[in-house]
């Protein structure tokens, strides 16, 4: 974890681990806007000052949680795709993983990963949609997200070496999954997946638009852009 995310490493003490655990539960319950260190301190049974010894502010704490998720997701992506027989199977496995259709077999003692998934879907954009995004980027706070996108982009290029937009497609895939999952719960009129509990339909949709984009370039190298082929 990037040391710029924290003042004191929360993994170094029971209090630090409890801060992370309880903050995930509270952000999940209240939402990031209503979440405060005062409420967190009350839940933990400590002081606000004790929390500030670990995190500069609640945005840094949220970014820490989201970064932990991206780091874990990249590790799982490598694990689940490393021995698959071909690039198409790897991409399908990546989509299943990103859409939370793959059971997580890796244990975590103090982080409820089901709650983290919900927090990531609802709150992850708030880690970088800020006025100080450039400063945070220079501090490399978003490197794990970039690493995950790059890992996915390499799968796309393995499938179609001429595809010119691998990183754009990778980040679009991740954001699309999160937006569609959020929409189906809160704004079902913006999606076709409202009321569906399993991830299969969303996975099929993602496979459709990912392979449609890749296959357009896979048969004969670079083909004319849309504006040139009309």
Secondary structure, 3 states (H helix, E strand, C coil): CCHHHCCCCHHHCHHHHHHHHHHHHHHHHHCCCCCCHHHHHHHHCCCHHHHHCCCCCHHHHHHHHHHHHHHHHHHHHHHHHCCCCCHHHHHHHHHHHHCCCCCCCCCCCCCCHHHHHHHHHHHHHHHCCCCCHHHHHHCCCCHHHHHHHHHHHHHHHHHCCCCCCHHHHHHHHHHHHHHHHHHHHHCHHHCCCCCCCCCHHHHHHHHHHHHHHHHHHHCCCCCCCHHHHC
